[in-house]
Amino acid sequence: MPRLFEDPALAKLDGRFPRLVDKLARVQLLVLDDWGTHTLNDRQSLDLLEIFEERYLRKSTLITAQLPVAAWHEMIGEATLADAIWTVLFTTLTA
C-alpha cells in the first residue's frame, strides 16, 4: 500500500492530483492489496477518502488484508477520517 501514496504526494506538488483521482475513479476495479500493513497519516487518509468518494456507488474496490476488519479503524488514523472512510467502504459492502 505505501506505493499507492507516492503518486498522490508527487501529483499534489505538480498539480496533477485531480487528474490522478479522476483516473483512479474510472478504473473498473481498484485492488488494494496488503491493506493495513502501515498506519496511515492524515494526508494519506484524506487522499484515500477522496479516491473512495469519487468511486462511491460507481465502481468496485477490492481490499485484501491480513489485518482484522475490527482493527482497520485504528490503522486509518484520525477518528473523523476513519469514520468517513469506513462509511464509504461499508455502506455499499456486498458479500
PDB file as gemmi writes it, atoms N, CA and C in Angstrom:
CRYST1    1.000    1.000    1.000  90.00  90.00  90.00 P 1                      
ATOM      1  N   MET A   1       0.791  -1.218   0.000  1.00  0.00           N  
ATOM      2  CA  MET A   1       0.000   0.000   0.000  1.00  0.00           C  
ATOM      3  C   MET A   1       0.829   1.276   0.000  1.00  0.00           C  
ATOM      4  N   PRO A   2       2.021   1.321   0.557  1.00  0.00           N  
ATOM      5  CA  PRO A   2       2.750   2.587   0.564  1.00  0.00           C  
ATOM      6  C   PRO A   2       2.945   3.192  -0.825  1.00  0.00           C  
ATOM      7  N   ARG A   3       3.108   2.355  -1.859  1.00  0.00           N  
ATOM      8  CA  ARG A   3       3.294   2.894  -3.211  1.00  0.00           C  
ATOM      9  C   ARG A   3       2.071   3.658  -3.685  1.00  0.00           C  
ATOM     10  N   LEU A   4       0.896   3.278  -3.207  1.00  0.00           N  
ATOM     11  CA  LEU A   4      -0.326   3.992  -3.580  1.00  0.00           C  
ATOM     12  C   LEU A   4      -0.225   5.466  -3.220  1.00  0.00           C  
ATOM     13  N   PHE A   5       0.508   5.775  -2.166  1.00  0.00           N  
ATOM     14  CA  PHE A   5       0.569   7.151  -1.683  1.00  0.00           C  
ATOM     15  C   PHE A   5       1.732   7.946  -2.248  1.00  0.00           C  
ATOM     16  N   GLU A   6       2.616   7.313  -3.006  1.00  0.00           N  
ATOM     17  CA  GLU A   6       3.713   8.044  -3.633  1.00  0.00           C  
ATOM     18  C   GLU A   6       3.188   8.947  -4.738  1.00  0.00           C  
ATOM     19  N   ASP A   7       2.350   8.416  -5.631  1.00  0.00           N  
ATOM     20  CA  ASP A   7       1.827   9.214  -6.736  1.00  0.00           C  
ATOM     21  C   ASP A   7       0.994  10.400  -6.263  1.00  0.00           C  
ATOM     22  N   PRO A   8       0.053  10.229  -5.337  1.00  0.00           N  
ATOM     23  CA  PRO A   8      -0.700  11.402  -4.882  1.00  0.00           C  
ATOM     24  C   PRO A   8       0.190  12.484  -4.274  1.00  0.00           C  
ATOM     25  N   ALA A   9       1.191  12.093  -3.513  1.00  0.00           N  
ATOM     26  CA  ALA A   9       2.080  13.088  -2.903  1.00  0.00           C  
ATOM     27  C   ALA A   9       2.817  13.873  -3.984  1.00  0.00           C  
ATOM     28  N   LEU A  10       3.335  13.183  -4.978  1.00  0.00           N  
ATOM     29  CA  LEU A  10       4.027  13.858  -6.078  1.00  0.00           C  
ATOM     30  C   LEU A  10       3.050  14.657  -6.934  1.00  0.00           C  
ATOM     31  N   ALA A  11       1.880  14.101  -7.174  1.00  0.00           N  
ATOM     32  CA  ALA A  11       0.883  14.775  -8.008  1.00  0.00           C  
ATOM     33  C   ALA A  11       0.409  16.080  -7.382  1.00  0.00           C  
ATOM     34  N   LYS A  12       0.354  16.130  -6.068  1.00  0.00           N  
ATOM     35  CA  LYS A  12      -0.049  17.378  -5.408  1.00  0.00           C  
ATOM     36  C   LYS A  12       1.002  18.457  -5.615  1.00  0.00           C  
ATOM     37  N   LEU A  13       2.256  18.050  -5.673  1.00  0.00           N  
ATOM     38  CA  LEU A  13       3.341  19.013  -5.856  1.00  0.00           C  
ATOM     39  C   LEU A  13       3.309  19.655  -7.233  1.00  0.00           C  
ATOM     40  N   ASP A  14       2.939  18.907  -8.247  1.00  0.00           N  
ATOM     41  CA  ASP A  14       2.963  19.473  -9.600  1.00  0.00           C  
ATOM     42  C   ASP A  14       1.573  19.700 -10.195  1.00  0.00           C  
ATOM     43  N   GLY A  15       0.530  19.610  -9.373  1.00  0.00           N  
ATOM     44  CA  GLY A  15      -0.813  19.948  -9.826  1.00  0.00           C  
ATOM     45  C   GLY A  15      -1.563  18.841 -10.545  1.00  0.00           C  
ATOM     46  N   ARG A  16      -1.036  17.625 -10.555  1.00  0.00           N  
ATOM     47  CA  ARG A  16      -1.694  16.516 -11.248  1.00  0.00           C  
ATOM     48  C   ARG A  16      -2.686  15.757 -10.378  1.00  0.00           C  
ATOM     49  N   PHE A  17      -2.827  16.118  -9.128  1.00  0.00           N  
ATOM     50  CA  PHE A  17      -3.648  15.326  -8.213  1.00  0.00           C  
ATOM     51  C   PHE A  17      -5.089  15.151  -8.684  1.00  0.00           C  
ATOM     52  N   PRO A  18      -5.773  16.202  -9.120  1.00  0.00           N  
ATOM     53  CA  PRO A  18      -7.157  15.995  -9.589  1.00  0.00           C  
ATOM     54  C   PRO A  18      -7.247  14.991 -10.742  1.00  0.00           C  
ATOM     55  N   ARG A  19      -6.289  15.019 -11.653  1.00  0.00           N  
ATOM     56  CA  ARG A  19      -6.296  14.059 -12.768  1.00  0.00           C  
ATOM     57  C   ARG A  19      -6.027  12.643 -12.277  1.00  0.00           C  
ATOM     58  N   LEU A  20      -5.151  12.509 -11.284  1.00  0.00           N  
ATOM     59  CA  LEU A  20      -4.860  11.189 -10.729  1.00  0.00           C  
ATOM     60  C   LEU A  20      -6.101  10.608 -10.056  1.00  0.00           C  
ATOM     61  N   VAL A  21      -6.810  11.430  -9.290  1.00  0.00           N  
ATOM     62  CA  VAL A  21      -8.041  10.969  -8.639  1.00  0.00           C  
ATOM     63  C   VAL A  21      -9.065  10.563  -9.696  1.00  0.00           C  
ATOM     64  N   ASP A  22      -9.203  11.366 -10.743  1.00  0.00           N  
ATOM     65  CA  ASP A  22     -10.132  11.021 -11.830  1.00  0.00           C  
ATOM     66  C   ASP A  22      -9.756   9.689 -12.472  1.00  0.00           C  
ATOM     67  N   LYS A  23      -8.471   9.481 -12.692  1.00  0.00           N  
ATOM     68  CA  LYS A  23      -8.001   8.232 -13.299  1.00  0.00           C  
ATOM     69  C   LYS A  23      -8.332   7.038 -12.404  1.00  0.00           C  
ATOM     70  N   LEU A  24      -8.052   7.154 -11.112  1.00  0.00           N  
ATOM     71  CA  LEU A  24      -8.351   6.068 -10.179  1.00  0.00           C  
ATOM     72  C   LEU A  24      -9.855   5.868 -10.019  1.00  0.00           C  
ATOM     73  N   ALA A  25     -10.621   6.928 -10.168  1.00  0.00           N  
ATOM     74  CA  ALA A  25     -12.078   6.831 -10.050  1.00  0.00           C  
ATOM     75  C   ALA A  25     -12.688   6.086 -11.230  1.00  0.00           C  
ATOM     76  N   ARG A  26     -12.017   6.100 -12.374  1.00  0.00           N  
ATOM     77  CA  ARG A  26     -12.559   5.454 -13.574  1.00  0.00           C  
ATOM     78  C   ARG A  26     -12.171   3.986 -13.712  1.00  0.00           C  
ATOM     79  N   VAL A  27     -11.179   3.551 -12.962  1.00  0.00           N  
ATOM     80  CA  VAL A  27     -10.754   2.149 -13.041  1.00  0.00           C  
ATOM     81  C   VAL A  27     -11.930   1.265 -12.640  1.00  0.00           C  
ATOM     82  N   GLN A  28     -12.225   0.265 -13.458  1.00  0.00           N  
ATOM     83  CA  GLN A  28     -13.379  -0.597 -13.192  1.00  0.00           C  
ATOM     84  C   GLN A  28     -13.285  -1.281 -11.830  1.00  0.00           C  
ATOM     85  N   LEU A  29     -12.100  -1.812 -11.504  1.00  0.00           N  
ATOM     86  CA  LEU A  29     -11.881  -2.476 -10.218  1.00  0.00           C  
ATOM     87  C   LEU A  29     -10.559  -1.988  -9.643  1.00  0.00           C  
ATOM     88  N   LEU A  30     -10.616  -1.304  -8.526  1.00  0.00           N  
ATOM     89  CA  LEU A  30      -9.417  -0.849  -7.822  1.00  0.00           C  
ATOM     90  C   LEU A  30      -9.091  -1.895  -6.765  1.00  0.00           C  
ATOM     91  N   VAL A  31      -7.896  -2.470  -6.845  1.00  0.00           N  
ATOM     92  CA  VAL A  31      -7.475  -3.507  -5.909  1.00  0.00           C  
ATOM     93  C   VAL A  31      -6.430  -2.929  -4.967  1.00  0.00           C  
ATOM     94  N   LEU A  32      -6.722  -2.980  -3.676  1.00  0.00           N  
ATOM     95  CA  LEU A  32      -5.771  -2.563  -2.643  1.00  0.00           C  
ATOM     96  C   LEU A  32      -5.305  -3.823  -1.933  1.00  0.00           C  
ATOM     97  N   ASP A  33      -4.078  -4.202  -2.203  1.00  0.00           N  
ATOM     98  CA  ASP A  33      -3.518  -5.433  -1.656  1.00  0.00           C  
ATOM     99  C   ASP A  33      -2.696  -5.113  -0.408  1.00  0.00           C  
ATOM    100  N   ASP A  34      -2.725  -6.004   0.545  1.00  0.00           N  
ATOM    101  CA  ASP A  34      -1.987  -5.838   1.812  1.00  0.00           C  
ATOM    102  C   ASP A  34      -2.451  -4.619   2.608  1.00  0.00           C  
ATOM    103  N   TRP A  35      -3.734  -4.355   2.589  1.00  0.00           N  
ATOM    104  CA  TRP A  35      -4.326  -3.260   3.365  1.00  0.00           C  
ATOM    105  C   TRP A  35      -3.964  -3.427   4.832  1.00  0.00           C  
ATOM    106  N   GLY A  36      -3.536  -2.356   5.438  1.00  0.00           N  
ATOM    107  CA  GLY A  36      -3.282  -2.368   6.868  1.00  0.00           C  
ATOM    108  C   GLY A  36      -1.865  -2.705   7.269  1.00  0.00           C  
ATOM    109  N   THR A  37      -0.962  -2.809   6.294  1.00  0.00           N  
ATOM    110  CA  THR A  37       0.425  -3.102   6.660  1.00  0.00           C  
ATOM    111  C   THR A  37       1.123  -1.882   7.234  1.00  0.00           C  
ATOM    112  N   HIS A  38       0.560  -0.696   6.992  1.00  0.00           N  
ATOM    113  CA  HIS A  38       1.116   0.552   7.516  1.00  0.00           C  
ATOM    114  C   HIS A  38      -0.017   1.423   8.045  1.00  0.00           C  
ATOM    115  N   THR A  39       0.225   2.090   9.148  1.00  0.00           N  
ATOM    116  CA  THR A  39      -0.737   3.062   9.661  1.00  0.00           C  
ATOM    117  C   THR A  39      -0.705   4.284   8.747  1.00  0.00           C  
ATOM    118  N   LEU A  40      -1.873   4.815   8.426  1.00  0.00           N  
ATOM    119  CA  LEU A  40      -1.957   5.968   7.536  1.00  0.00           C  
ATOM    120  C   LEU A  40      -1.788   7.262   8.314  1.00  0.00           C  
ATOM    121  N   ASN A  41      -1.130   8.242   7.697  1.00  0.00           N  
ATOM    122  CA  ASN A  41      -1.107   9.575   8.289  1.00  0.00           C  
ATOM    123  C   ASN A  41      -2.323  10.342   7.764  1.00  0.00           C  
ATOM    124  N   ASP A  42      -2.557  11.542   8.282  1.00  0.00           N  
ATOM    125  CA  ASP A  42      -3.758  12.295   7.896  1.00  0.00           C  
ATOM    126  C   ASP A  42      -3.797  12.592   6.399  1.00  0.00           C  
ATOM    127  N   ARG A  43      -2.662  12.935   5.803  1.00  0.00           N  
ATOM    128  CA  ARG A  43      -2.630  13.234   4.370  1.00  0.00           C  
ATOM    129  C   ARG A  43      -3.018  12.005   3.560  1.00  0.00           C  
ATOM    130  N   GLN A  44      -2.478  10.860   3.924  1.00  0.00           N  
ATOM    131  CA  GLN A  44      -2.800   9.625   3.216  1.00  0.00           C  
ATOM    132  C   GLN A  44      -4.273   9.264   3.381  1.00  0.00           C  
ATOM    133  N   SER A  45      -4.793   9.456   4.583  1.00  0.00           N  
ATOM    134  CA  SER A  45      -6.214   9.174   4.825  1.00  0.00           C  
ATOM    135  C   SER A  45      -7.103  10.087   3.991  1.00  0.00           C  
ATOM    136  N   LEU A  46      -6.752  11.368   3.916  1.00  0.00           N  
ATOM    137  CA  LEU A  46      -7.522  12.311   3.098  1.00  0.00           C  
ATOM    138  C   LEU A  46      -7.472  11.937   1.620  1.00  0.00           C  
ATOM    139  N   ASP A  47      -6.291  11.575   1.136  1.00  0.00           N  
ATOM    140  CA  ASP A  47      -6.157  11.166  -0.266  1.00  0.00           C  
ATOM    141  C   ASP A  47      -7.018   9.938  -0.546  1.00  0.00           C  
ATOM    142  N   LEU A  48      -6.948   8.973   0.340  1.00  0.00           N  
ATOM    143  CA  LEU A  48      -7.724   7.749   0.172  1.00  0.00           C  
ATOM    144  C   LEU A  48      -9.221   8.035   0.222  1.00  0.00           C  
ATOM    145  N   LEU A  49      -9.639   8.886   1.143  1.00  0.00           N  
ATOM    146  CA  LEU A  49     -11.048   9.258   1.234  1.00  0.00           C  
ATOM    147  C   LEU A  49     -11.518   9.902  -0.068  1.00  0.00           C  
ATOM    148  N   GLU A  50     -10.713  10.783  -0.620  1.00  0.00           N  
ATOM    149  CA  GLU A  50     -11.102  11.443  -1.866  1.00  0.00           C  
ATOM    150  C   GLU A  50     -11.256  10.425  -3.004  1.00  0.00           C  
ATOM    151  N   ILE A  51     -10.336   9.487  -3.079  1.00  0.00           N  
ATOM    152  CA  ILE A  51     -10.420   8.448  -4.108  1.00  0.00           C  
ATOM    153  C   ILE A  51     -11.671   7.595  -3.899  1.00  0.00           C  
ATOM    154  N   PHE A  52     -11.903   7.159  -2.672  1.00  0.00           N  
ATOM    155  CA  PHE A  52     -13.082   6.334  -2.383  1.00  0.00           C  
ATOM    156  C   PHE A  52     -14.377   7.093  -2.654  1.00  0.00           C  
ATOM    157  N   GLU A  53     -14.422   8.373  -2.302  1.00  0.00           N  
ATOM    158  CA  GLU A  53     -15.638   9.157  -2.545  1.00  0.00           C  
ATOM    159  C   GLU A  53     -15.921   9.288  -4.035  1.00  0.00           C  
ATOM    160  N   GLU A  54     -14.887   9.440  -4.839  1.00  0.00           N  
ATOM    161  CA  GLU A  54     -15.080   9.532  -6.288  1.00  0.00           C  
ATOM    162  C   GLU A  54     -15.576   8.208  -6.879  1.00  0.00           C  
ATOM    163  N   ARG A  55     -15.226   7.108  -6.258  1.00  0.00           N  
ATOM    164  CA  ARG A  55     -15.636   5.785  -6.741  1.00  0.00           C  
ATOM    165  C   ARG A  55     -16.989   5.355  -6.171  1.00  0.00           C  
ATOM    166  N   TYR A  56     -17.438   5.997  -5.130  1.00  0.00           N  
ATOM    167  CA  TYR A  56     -18.623   5.607  -4.371  1.00  0.00           C  
ATOM    168  C   TYR A  56     -19.831   5.397  -5.285  1.00  0.00           C  
ATOM    169  N   LEU A  57     -20.430   4.226  -5.208  1.00  0.00           N  
ATOM    170  CA  LEU A  57     -21.620   3.821  -5.968  1.00  0.00           C  
ATOM    171  C   LEU A  57     -21.394   3.762  -7.479  1.00  0.00           C  
ATOM    172  N   ARG A  58     -20.139   3.874  -7.929  1.00  0.00           N  
ATOM    173  CA  ARG A  58     -19.865   3.851  -9.367  1.00  0.00           C  
ATOM    174  C   ARG A  58     -19.012   2.665  -9.789  1.00  0.00           C  
ATOM    175  N   LYS A  59     -17.981   2.398  -9.014  1.00  0.00           N  
ATOM    176  CA  LYS A  59     -17.011   1.361  -9.377  1.00  0.00           C  
ATOM    177  C   LYS A  59     -16.711   0.497  -8.163  1.00  0.00           C  
ATOM    178  N   SER A  60     -16.107  -0.647  -8.416  1.00  0.00           N  
ATOM    179  CA  SER A  60     -15.807  -1.601  -7.341  1.00  0.00           C  
ATOM    180  C   SER A  60     -14.396  -1.407  -6.798  1.00  0.00           C  
ATOM    181  N   THR A  61     -14.258  -1.691  -5.516  1.00  0.00           N  
ATOM    182  CA  THR A  61     -12.962  -1.663  -4.849  1.00  0.00           C  
ATOM    183  C   THR A  61     -12.810  -2.973  -4.094  1.00  0.00           C  
ATOM    184  N   LEU A  62     -11.686  -3.634  -4.309  1.00  0.00           N  
ATOM    185  CA  LEU A  62     -11.383  -4.895  -3.648  1.00  0.00           C  
ATOM    186  C   LEU A  62     -10.210  -4.665  -2.705  1.00  0.00           C  
ATOM    187  N   ILE A  63     -10.397  -5.035  -1.446  1.00  0.00           N  
ATOM    188  CA  ILE A  63      -9.352  -4.849  -0.443  1.00  0.00           C  
ATOM    189  C   ILE A  63      -8.968  -6.211   0.114  1.00  0.00           C  
ATOM    190  N   THR A  64      -7.667  -6.508   0.088  1.00  0.00           N  
ATOM    191  CA  THR A  64      -7.172  -7.726   0.724  1.00  0.00           C  
ATOM    192  C   THR A  64      -6.349  -7.311   1.932  1.00  0.00           C  
ATOM    193  N   ALA A  65      -6.499  -8.059   3.021  1.00  0.00           N  
ATOM    194  CA  ALA A  65      -5.793  -7.699   4.249  1.00  0.00           C  
ATOM    195  C   ALA A  65      -5.638  -8.906   5.152  1.00  0.00           C  
ATOM    196  N   GLN A  66      -4.562  -8.912   5.887  1.00  0.00           N  
ATOM    197  CA  GLN A  66      -4.411  -9.882   6.961  1.00  0.00           C  
ATOM    198  C   GLN A  66      -4.836  -9.254   8.281  1.00  0.00           C  
ATOM    199  N   LEU A  67      -4.946  -7.940   8.285  1.00  0.00           N  
ATOM    200  CA  LEU A  67      -5.391  -7.198   9.459  1.00  0.00           C  
ATOM    201  C   LEU A  67      -6.897  -7.400   9.631  1.00  0.00           C  
ATOM    202  N   PRO A  68      -7.351  -7.781  10.818  1.00  0.00           N  
ATOM    203  CA  PRO A  68      -8.789  -7.957  11.027  1.00  0.00           C  
ATOM    204  C   PRO A  68      -9.552  -6.649  10.773  1.00  0.00           C  
ATOM    205  N   VAL A  69     -10.738  -6.765  10.222  1.00  0.00           N  
ATOM    206  CA  VAL A  69     -11.556  -5.587   9.927  1.00  0.00           C  
ATOM    207  C   VAL A  69     -11.738  -4.719  11.171  1.00  0.00           C  
ATOM    208  N   ALA A  70     -11.855  -5.325  12.330  1.00  0.00           N  
ATOM    209  CA  ALA A  70     -12.034  -4.575  13.573  1.00  0.00           C  
ATOM    210  C   ALA A  70     -10.862  -3.638  13.858  1.00  0.00           C  
ATOM    211  N   ALA A  71      -9.702  -3.900  13.278  1.00  0.00           N  
ATOM    212  CA  ALA A  71      -8.518  -3.065  13.518  1.00  0.00           C  
ATOM    213  C   ALA A  71      -8.315  -2.000  12.442  1.00  0.00           C  
ATOM    214  N   TRP A  72      -9.124  -2.005  11.390  1.00  0.00           N  
ATOM    215  CA  TRP A  72      -8.951  -1.048  10.295  1.00  0.00           C  
ATOM    216  C   TRP A  72      -9.127   0.390  10.756  1.00  0.00           C  
ATOM    217  N   HIS A  73     -10.094   0.631  11.597  1.00  0.00           N  
ATOM    218  CA  HIS A  73     -10.390   1.991  12.044  1.00  0.00           C  
ATOM    219  C   HIS A  73      -9.155   2.624  12.676  1.00  0.00           C  
ATOM    220  N   GLU A  74      -8.501   1.881  13.540  1.00  0.00           N  
ATOM    221  CA  GLU A  74      -7.295   2.391  14.203  1.00  0.00           C  
ATOM    222  C   GLU A  74      -6.156   2.584  13.201  1.00  0.00           C  
ATOM    223  N   MET A  75      -6.028   1.701  12.236  1.00  0.00           N  
ATOM    224  CA  MET A  75      -4.977   1.795  11.228  1.00  0.00           C  
ATOM    225  C   MET A  75      -5.150   3.028  10.351  1.00  0.00           C  
ATOM    226  N   ILE A  76      -6.397   3.412  10.091  1.00  0.00           N  
ATOM    227  CA  ILE A  76      -6.655   4.583   9.254  1.00  0.00           C  
ATOM    228  C   ILE A  76      -6.195   5.853   9.954  1.00  0.00           C  
ATOM    229  N   GLY A  77      -6.301   5.896  11.270  1.00  0.00           N  
ATOM    230  CA  GLY A  77      -5.763   7.048  11.993  1.00  0.00           C  
ATOM    231  C   GLY A  77      -6.840   7.930  12.587  1.00  0.00           C  
ATOM    232  N   GLU A  78      -6.766   9.207  12.281  1.00  0.00           N  
ATOM    233  CA  GLU A  78      -7.638  10.229  12.866  1.00  0.00           C  
ATOM    234  C   GLU A  78      -9.097   9.779  12.787  1.00  0.00           C  
ATOM    235  N   ALA A  79      -9.802   9.891  13.902  1.00  0.00           N  
ATOM    236  CA  ALA A  79     -11.134   9.297  14.053  1.00  0.00           C  
ATOM    237  C   ALA A  79     -12.152   9.774  13.017  1.00  0.00           C  
ATOM    238  N   THR A  80     -12.194  11.063  12.736  1.00  0.00           N  
ATOM    239  CA  THR A  80     -13.177  11.584  11.784  1.00  0.00           C  
ATOM    240  C   THR A  80     -12.904  11.057  10.382  1.00  0.00           C  
ATOM    241  N   LEU A  81     -11.640  11.038   9.991  1.00  0.00           N  
ATOM    242  CA  LEU A  81     -11.282  10.494   8.678  1.00  0.00           C  
ATOM    243  C   LEU A  81     -11.569   8.999   8.617  1.00  0.00           C  
ATOM    244  N   ALA A  82     -11.254   8.303   9.686  1.00  0.00           N  
ATOM    245  CA  ALA A  82     -11.518   6.862   9.735  1.00  0.00           C  
ATOM    246  C   ALA A  82     -13.014   6.594   9.609  1.00  0.00           C  
ATOM    247  N   ASP A  83     -13.836   7.372  10.295  1.00  0.00           N  
ATOM    248  CA  ASP A  83     -15.294   7.219  10.194  1.00  0.00           C  
ATOM    249  C   ASP A  83     -15.775   7.446   8.762  1.00  0.00           C  
ATOM    250  N   ALA A  84     -15.242   8.486   8.120  1.00  0.00           N  
ATOM    251  CA  ALA A  84     -15.666   8.804   6.759  1.00  0.00           C  
ATOM    252  C   ALA A  84     -15.275   7.694   5.782  1.00  0.00           C  
ATOM    253  N   ILE A  85     -14.048   7.210   5.885  1.00  0.00           N  
ATOM    254  CA  ILE A  85     -13.594   6.124   5.015  1.00  0.00           C  
ATOM    255  C   ILE A  85     -14.406   4.867   5.283  1.00  0.00           C  
ATOM    256  N   TRP A  86     -14.602   4.568   6.550  1.00  0.00           N  
ATOM    257  CA  TRP A  86     -15.383   3.395   6.962  1.00  0.00           C  
ATOM    258  C   TRP A  86     -16.783   3.447   6.348  1.00  0.00           C  
ATOM    259  N   THR A  87     -17.411   4.609   6.419  1.00  0.00           N  
ATOM    260  CA  THR A  87     -18.765   4.780   5.889  1.00  0.00           C  
ATOM    261  C   THR A  87     -18.803   4.540   4.387  1.00  0.00           C  
ATOM    262  N   VAL A  88     -17.867   5.138   3.657  1.00  0.00           N  
ATOM    263  CA  VAL A  88     -17.843   4.971   2.204  1.00  0.00           C  
ATOM    264  C   VAL A  88     -17.588   3.510   1.830  1.00  0.00           C  
ATOM    265  N   LEU A  89     -16.712   2.846   2.558  1.00  0.00           N  
ATOM    266  CA  LEU A  89     -16.401   1.451   2.243  1.00  0.00           C  
ATOM    267  C   LEU A  89     -17.536   0.503   2.591  1.00  0.00           C  
ATOM    268  N   PHE A  90     -18.131   0.686   3.743  1.00  0.00           N  
ATOM    269  CA  PHE A  90     -19.038  -0.335   4.250  1.00  0.00           C  
ATOM    270  C   PHE A  90     -20.515  -0.058   4.039  1.00  0.00           C  
ATOM    271  N   THR A  91     -20.897   1.110   3.558  1.00  0.00           N  
ATOM    272  CA  THR A  91     -22.318   1.325   3.275  1.00  0.00           C  
ATOM    273  C   THR A  91     -22.721   0.664   1.969  1.00  0.00           C  
ATOM    274  N   THR A  92     -21.736   0.292   1.153  1.00  0.00           N  
ATOM    275  CA  THR A  92     -22.040  -0.370  -0.119  1.00  0.00           C  
ATOM    276  C   THR A  92     -21.460  -1.773  -0.174  1.00  0.00           C  
ATOM    277  N   LEU A  93     -21.102  -2.321   0.954  1.00  0.00           N  
ATOM    278  CA  LEU A  93     -20.473  -3.633   1.032  1.00  0.00           C  
ATOM    279  C   LEU A  93     -21.401  -4.715   0.510  1.00  0.00           C  
ATOM    280  N   THR A  94     -20.854  -5.563  -0.352  1.00  0.00           N  
ATOM    281  CA  THR A  94     -21.588  -6.735  -0.815  1.00  0.00           C  
ATOM    282  C   THR A  94     -20.719  -7.960  -0.600  1.00  0.00           C  
ATOM    283  N   ALA A  95     -21.352  -9.032  -0.231  1.00  0.00           N  
ATOM    284  CA  ALA A  95     -20.590 -10.262   0.037  1.00  0.00           C  
ATOM    285  C   ALA A  95     -20.549 -11.133  -1.192  1.00  0.00           C  
TER     286      ALA A  95                                                      
END                                                                             
